[in-house]
């Protein structure tokens, strides 16, 4: 049986991580995986999360399965974090959330639900986009179409080309957008650009699908959700995949959520049932531990404030690192050619060097 299988090339990102581990050079620096690290090269456990861990260990009394959708405190807390307290979609019960194994799980079960909405649904993804978007969404049966986004000569978004391409979207198409801290370019949409996109979606009958994995690491928790909230206010339907890996530092715990904003509470409940049914076919129940920690942090005023402060420190350190990087490059004779890195958001950038130079 197994002789029919063919060897696969290593994943470019995971393969680079393996090569890094094998490299004996004491001066090596890992510029591959998009994981936040401190000055000592560790991905720190936030103090608020550490306190939540202690609290959970004291209060956990069973290892039975968790609820299929995860803790309700987690889901409501994440919806409020993304949409803002008192959002109309929350007050009218048009928003729903299901805990998933990381942002990958959120993308996968949301794609599975969308594949039940119509035959061969199309989803438009940016060029470039996160490396796993296309295999995750494509394996769920969605038809993929690319739209231009980042222009390496401009070192920024080629918005005119993007709008020209998206003017061709059809009714029922999905458009995948990065909520903030675009991976891998670091180039984010402005409020005016989000508004222009909303107008196109409503005119053409397309629906936005937001992947937001870095809320709080760009300009702050509120500012980073501006585009998502504008679309939630402006468009009748919205699909969201969210990750807690980065802003809670819970990479290995695999915590995320798939969310839907529908036109009516009944449709929101229907979507929730469909999301849970897709999950049942893949992994059945979500892991408990990470979601429980987020639940504790978001629903404890003291821990929530401590987490927000810690997250702000992480964001400011990233901003300072970008500034220091550019200044040192200029001090070494770069002549300002990398100044654009200072204005980008989050943990990613294109250095504008050729693949041969990278190797």
Secondary structure, DSSP 8 states (H G I E B T S, - for coil): -GGG-------HHHHHHHHHHH---TT----SS-----TTS-----HHHHHHHHHHHHH----S---TT--HHHHHHHHHHHH-TT-HHHHTT-EEEEEESHHHHHHHHHHHHHTTTSTT-EEEEEES--HHHHHHHHHTT-EEEEEE-EETTTTEE-HHHHHHHHTT--TT-EEEEESSS-TTT-----HHHHHHHHHHHHHHT-EEEEEE--TTSSS-HHHHTHHHHHHHHHSS-EEEEEE-TTTS--GGG--EEEEEE-SSHHHHHHHHHHHHHHHHHHTSS--SHHHHHHHHHHTSHHHHHHHHHHHHHHHHHHHHHHHHHHHHHHHTT-TTTTTHHHH--TT-------HHHH-
